[in-house]
């Protein structure tokens, strides 16, 4: 990911900056700034050629750093501040082909220039522009409370990178969501090593069965699924186990098999043989973190798993991750009851050397 993480600011949210790996992240994305209708806006449009947005609207723009778009013109171009908000931000003109052109060190400086010179568009914008009406520009400057700057303003003219969408920007920049980064800083997936982690795994195994399988699994099987038995399994089979931690507390775990067990019907497959997250931590993308960590460690193109029959929540999650049913059902007698599981498989189109999936 490199030293710099590019944060997707998102429309309408506050800027989020992280320091990571010695590099400062850059807010990315698009914010459309709107103004209330007023005669003053109409006057700015007539005399300055700036058509301020009255209401938010979708625009095919995505900037690194963030574009705060506030006006447009008749040629399909947009005017945007670059950075977190318009206050003190350098102003660029984004033409219809998404090429940025530097205009002014601030919105106030742009308005000052537009008020003072009816021919400013001809001098500053690409293309051919007619001269604007003369009009009562001194009164407009007073209404806008524009102060004449003292001396020449120096400002950075490094243009932003402008794309049609976040997806296009992601081909060049490692873009992340703030929630994802916060989750990664708080939650970690790592190999199970310590006795404390083995105890945490056992607790999750014991608790998750009661949370997920009550009413689905035979009560005799649940009654015999004791914490002591889970602790014994954790101690006996520590290999290929990943724990999900909330700081130092184990809240989930997964186990993977580089070569699927002999009862798996899918040929030449690896296997995810267990994946559990405590109910209080579900719905936050943590199951995906565990699954992704398992898949990153598996080299085979096909990955199988078994899911308890009737556990629709888990089945839906696995389908969302790309798994499909094979049609195979496995039922075993256990502790005086029957446990039936359904086989699912993920067909990966290809992986890179070392077990890393493309785009992961």
Wavefront OBJ file of the C-alpha trace (Angstrom):
o trace
v 0.000 0.000 0.000
v 3.006 2.302 0.285
v 3.525 5.190 2.676
v 0.495 7.178 1.576
v -3.084 6.014 1.960
v -5.685 7.883 -0.044
v -8.897 8.259 1.950
v -12.255 8.385 0.218
v -13.858 11.377 1.875
v -17.348 10.697 0.573
v -19.947 13.323 -0.220
v -21.136 15.344 2.757
v -18.747 13.849 5.308
v -15.960 15.544 7.205
v -12.411 15.153 5.992
v -10.515 12.309 7.629
v -6.724 12.374 7.709
v -4.520 9.559 8.928
v -0.797 9.443 9.536
v 0.492 6.044 8.523
v 3.885 4.677 7.613
v 5.429 8.127 7.684
v 3.168 9.455 4.927
v 0.159 11.748 5.090
v -3.014 10.497 3.501
v -4.896 12.613 0.982
v -8.665 12.994 1.020
v -10.135 11.937 -2.297
v -13.490 12.066 -3.989
v -16.092 14.686 -4.768
v -18.195 17.140 -2.817
v -20.806 19.310 -4.530
v -21.189 22.647 -2.724
v -24.572 24.321 -3.103
v -25.925 27.823 -2.483
v -29.433 29.051 -1.761
v -31.210 30.818 -4.595
v -30.812 34.590 -4.449
v -30.680 37.596 -6.816
v -26.981 37.853 -5.967
v -26.293 34.448 -7.550
v -28.082 35.515 -10.711
v -25.942 38.672 -10.786
v -22.726 36.659 -10.365
v -23.784 34.385 -13.190
v -24.605 37.307 -15.504
v -21.555 39.450 -14.759
v -18.936 36.797 -13.886
v -19.975 33.707 -15.832
v -20.047 31.514 -12.717
v -23.211 29.426 -12.419
v -23.280 28.345 -8.762
v -25.026 25.071 -7.918
v -28.439 25.544 -6.353
v -28.872 21.869 -5.546
v -26.597 18.856 -5.282
v -26.344 16.707 -8.382
v -24.315 13.726 -9.565
v -21.175 14.621 -11.501
v -18.828 12.240 -13.353
v -15.830 13.499 -11.371
v -13.518 12.010 -8.751
v -10.419 13.849 -7.599
v -7.168 13.057 -5.843
v -7.195 15.111 -3.647
v -10.890 15.856 -3.101
v -12.717 18.199 -5.473
v -15.178 20.646 -3.885
v -17.172 21.628 -6.970
v -19.238 24.793 -6.569
v -20.079 26.162 -10.037
v -20.176 25.347 -13.731
v -20.239 27.165 -17.046
v -22.065 26.879 -20.344
v -19.297 24.753 -21.911
v -19.704 21.813 -19.533
v -16.785 22.739 -17.306
v -16.772 22.975 -13.516
v -15.069 25.193 -10.954
v -13.684 23.379 -7.922
v -11.670 23.975 -4.794
v -9.050 21.308 -4.154
v -8.716 19.854 -0.681
v -10.959 19.675 2.359
v -13.512 22.411 1.686
v -13.388 25.770 -0.087
v -11.912 27.879 2.717
v -8.461 28.894 1.499
v -8.412 26.144 -1.125
v -6.767 26.682 -4.525
v -9.350 26.932 -7.314
v -9.165 24.967 -10.558
v -11.311 24.887 -13.659
v -12.121 21.297 -14.727
v -12.950 21.278 -18.431
v -15.371 18.867 -20.132
v -12.567 16.337 -20.719
v -11.677 16.432 -16.982
v -8.425 18.344 -17.439
v -7.729 20.738 -14.502
v -6.551 24.306 -15.158
v -5.270 26.495 -12.274
v -7.286 29.686 -11.723
v -6.752 31.332 -8.353
v -5.317 30.744 -4.866
v -8.794 31.020 -3.290
v -12.462 31.471 -4.071
v -12.262 35.106 -2.922
v -9.380 35.742 -5.327
v -11.347 34.153 -8.181
v -14.397 36.306 -7.468
v -12.228 39.418 -7.207
v -10.741 38.688 -10.623
v -14.137 37.892 -12.165
v -15.700 41.071 -10.762
v -12.866 43.348 -11.897
v -12.355 42.013 -15.435
v -15.237 41.240 -17.858
v -12.695 39.453 -20.076
v -11.223 37.160 -17.405
v -12.598 33.992 -19.008
v -10.789 34.739 -22.289
v -7.515 35.106 -20.369
v -7.846 32.202 -17.922
v -10.096 29.488 -19.391
v -9.427 27.212 -22.360
v -11.520 27.849 -25.452
v -13.037 30.965 -26.952
v -15.204 33.115 -24.672
v -17.168 36.315 -25.352
v -16.583 39.316 -23.120
v -19.013 39.506 -20.191
v -21.341 42.488 -19.618
v -19.825 45.460 -17.830
v -22.647 45.968 -15.302
v -22.407 47.527 -11.812
v -19.338 45.584 -10.755
v -18.313 47.809 -7.848
v -21.662 47.195 -6.178
v -21.294 43.448 -6.773
v -17.846 43.506 -5.164
v -19.312 45.316 -2.162
v -22.192 42.848 -1.894
v -19.679 39.978 -1.963
v -17.484 41.775 0.621
v -14.449 41.326 -1.595
v -11.295 42.952 -0.302
v -8.528 43.884 -2.695
v -5.509 41.667 -1.935
v -2.283 43.336 -0.908
v 0.609 42.416 -3.182
v 0.935 39.331 -5.382
v -0.471 36.120 -3.906
v 1.769 33.088 -4.266
v 0.008 29.721 -4.343
v 0.722 26.105 -5.251
v -0.386 25.183 -8.753
v 0.054 21.411 -8.548
v -3.124 20.215 -10.296
v -5.301 17.438 -8.894
v -5.791 14.175 -10.735
v -9.361 14.021 -12.004
v -11.160 10.812 -12.956
v -14.640 9.832 -14.077
v -15.205 7.576 -11.045
v -13.599 6.116 -7.956
v -13.167 2.820 -9.814
v -11.049 4.572 -12.437
v -8.986 6.342 -9.766
v -8.331 3.057 -7.948
v -6.356 1.788 -10.939
v -3.633 4.265 -9.971
v -4.184 5.088 -6.291
v -4.644 2.879 -3.182
v -7.987 4.338 -2.061
v -9.595 3.269 1.215
v -12.755 4.072 3.127
v -12.332 5.701 6.560
v -14.458 3.005 8.207
v -12.249 0.321 6.695
v -9.081 1.968 7.991
v -10.541 2.475 11.454
v -11.633 -1.159 11.468
v -8.171 -2.308 10.414
v -6.510 -0.231 13.114
v -8.793 -1.666 15.781
v -9.234 -5.205 14.428
v -6.385 -7.490 13.405
v -6.266 -10.909 11.767
v -3.158 -12.891 12.640
v -2.012 -16.494 13.099
v -2.997 -18.040 16.429
v 0.156 -18.391 18.551
v -0.288 -17.681 22.267
v -2.135 -19.569 24.975
v -4.355 -16.517 25.435
v -5.303 -16.651 21.740
v -6.066 -20.369 21.965
v -8.332 -19.706 24.956
v -10.019 -16.905 23.010
v -10.534 -19.186 20.032
v -12.152 -21.781 22.292
v -14.523 -19.199 23.782
v -15.558 -17.976 20.329
v -16.094 -21.555 19.120
v -18.252 -22.347 22.149
v -20.244 -19.095 22.095
v -20.735 -18.817 18.331
v -22.348 -22.271 18.155
v -24.950 -21.202 20.709
v -25.557 -17.874 18.973
v -25.830 -19.275 15.436
v -27.114 -22.825 15.839
v -29.817 -22.572 18.520
v -33.039 -23.816 16.947
v -31.156 -25.256 13.967
v -28.909 -27.900 15.485
v -30.085 -30.783 17.674
v -29.975 -29.588 21.305
v -28.105 -32.748 22.348
v -25.221 -31.767 20.091
v -25.212 -28.216 21.448
v -25.261 -29.484 25.043
v -22.162 -31.570 24.375
v -20.351 -28.708 22.660
v -18.745 -27.561 25.891
v -16.114 -24.921 26.498
v -13.743 -27.657 27.715
v -14.177 -29.568 24.451
v -13.548 -26.383 22.446
v -10.413 -25.714 24.484
v -9.196 -29.253 23.764
v -9.703 -28.750 20.000
v -7.873 -25.410 20.079
v -4.882 -26.979 21.836
v -4.842 -30.112 19.666
v -5.201 -28.393 16.264
v -3.453 -24.997 16.419
v -2.031 -25.073 12.881
v -3.540 -23.009 10.018
v -5.701 -21.061 12.469
v -6.216 -17.294 12.263
v -7.684 -15.230 15.080
v -9.572 -11.958 14.713
v -8.823 -9.630 17.614
v -10.458 -6.472 18.911
v -7.278 -5.010 20.354
v -6.222 -8.028 22.487
v -9.597 -9.771 22.730
v -10.294 -12.681 20.339
v -13.705 -12.089 18.735
v -13.493 -14.487 15.794
v -11.351 -17.163 14.204
v -10.972 -19.163 11.008
v -9.141 -22.305 9.992
v -7.971 -23.215 6.503
v -6.615 -26.374 4.872
v -4.128 -26.037 1.979
v -5.459 -29.410 0.790
v -9.135 -30.155 1.429
v -10.020 -33.031 3.735
v -10.779 -36.390 2.144
v -14.595 -36.125 2.424
v -14.696 -32.951 0.269
v -16.094 -33.887 -3.158
v -14.568 -30.928 -5.019
v -11.420 -32.135 -6.803
v -8.062 -30.408 -6.302
v -9.437 -27.952 -3.749
v -8.263 -26.182 -0.652
v -10.725 -25.699 2.217
v -11.884 -23.149 4.763
v -12.816 -25.565 7.532
v -14.088 -23.064 10.125
v -15.066 -19.401 10.311
v -16.804 -17.820 13.288
v -17.352 -14.238 14.476
v -19.154 -13.391 17.709
v -22.668 -12.078 17.075
v -21.924 -8.652 18.619
v -19.201 -8.105 16.014
v -21.098 -9.209 12.934
v -22.186 -6.794 10.208
v -18.902 -4.825 10.277
v -17.020 -6.573 7.478
v -15.005 -8.678 9.920
v -16.109 -12.014 8.475
v -14.834 -10.805 5.107
v -11.504 -9.855 6.729
v -11.160 -13.402 8.055
v -12.197 -15.006 4.764
v -9.851 -12.788 2.745
v -6.981 -13.663 5.080
v -7.668 -17.377 4.556
v -7.932 -17.048 0.780
v -4.679 -15.082 0.651
v -2.941 -18.076 2.218
v -4.414 -20.694 -0.133
v -2.756 -21.368 -3.475
v -5.349 -23.626 -5.097
v -7.868 -22.116 -7.480
v -10.828 -23.911 -5.901
v -11.751 -23.488 -2.253
v -14.451 -25.582 -0.559
v -16.286 -25.245 2.728
v -19.202 -26.800 4.623
v -22.039 -24.819 6.182
v -24.710 -26.079 8.573
v -27.960 -26.845 6.764
v -30.539 -24.204 7.693
v -27.978 -21.554 8.646
v -29.290 -19.112 6.047
v -27.332 -16.160 7.427
v -24.023 -17.945 6.900
v -25.092 -19.296 3.506
v -25.947 -15.767 2.388
v -22.555 -14.499 3.554
v -20.673 -17.215 1.675
v -22.695 -16.602 -1.476
v -21.848 -12.907 -1.171
v -18.172 -13.921 -1.020
v -18.578 -15.812 -4.306
v -19.186 -19.386 -3.086
v -21.858 -21.557 -4.713
v -23.601 -24.756 -3.692
v -22.205 -27.981 -5.157
v -25.381 -29.944 -4.360
v -23.543 -32.282 -1.980
v -25.007 -32.807 1.508
v -23.103 -34.530 4.284
v -24.895 -35.833 7.400
v -23.099 -37.340 10.378
v -24.282 -38.795 13.683
v -22.910 -36.835 16.644
v -23.698 -36.941 20.373
v -27.039 -38.668 19.813
v -28.207 -36.307 17.043
v -27.649 -35.673 13.342
v -25.587 -32.808 11.969
v -26.172 -32.048 8.269
v -23.893 -29.732 6.316
v -23.993 -28.406 2.757
v -20.912 -28.192 0.565
v -20.013 -24.921 -1.188
v -17.153 -24.024 -3.505
v -15.416 -20.862 -4.712
v -13.867 -20.986 -8.205
v -11.111 -18.386 -8.442
v -10.173 -17.314 -11.983
v -6.474 -17.127 -11.169
v -3.981 -16.231 -8.468
v -0.532 -14.724 -8.455
v 2.585 -16.414 -7.177
v 2.651 -16.635 -3.411
v -1.118 -17.048 -3.052
v -2.242 -13.456 -3.566
v -5.422 -13.064 -5.571
v -5.523 -10.453 -8.332
v -7.033 -7.205 -7.082
v -6.878 -8.282 -3.470
l 1 2 3 4 5 6 7 8 9 10 11 12 13 14 15 16 17 18 19 20 21 22 23 24 25 26 27 28 29 30 31 32 33 34 35 36 37 38 39 40 41 42 43 44 45 46 47 48 49 50 51 52 53 54 55 56 57 58 59 60 61 62 63 64 65 66 67 68 69 70 71 72 73 74 75 76 77 78 79 80 81 82 83 84 85 86 87 88 89 90 91 92 93 94 95 96 97 98 99 100 101 102 103 104 105 106 107 108 109 110 111 112 113 114 115 116 117 118 119 120 121 122 123 124 125 126 127 128 129 130 131 132 133 134 135 136 137 138 139 140 141 142 143 144 145 146 147 148 149 150 151 152 153 154 155 156 157 158 159 160 161 162 163 164 165 166 167 168 169 170 171 172 173 174 175 176 177 178 179 180 181 182 183 184 185 186 187 188 189 190 191 192 193 194 195 196 197 198 199 200 201 202 203 204 205 206 207 208 209 210 211 212 213 214 215 216 217 218 219 220 221 222 223 224 225 226 227 228 229 230 231 232 233 234 235 236 237 238 239 240 241 242 243 244 245 246 247 248 249 250 251 252 253 254 255 256 257 258 259 260 261 262 263 264 265 266 267 268 269 270 271 272 273 274 275 276 277 278 279 280 281 282 283 284 285 286 287 288 289 290 291 292 293 294 295 296 297 298 299 300 301 302 303 304 305 306 307 308 309 310 311 312 313 314 315 316 317 318 319 320 321 322 323 324 325 326 327 328 329 330 331 332 333 334 335 336 337 338 339 340 341 342 343 344 345 346 347 348 349 350 351 352 353 354 355 356 357 358 359 360
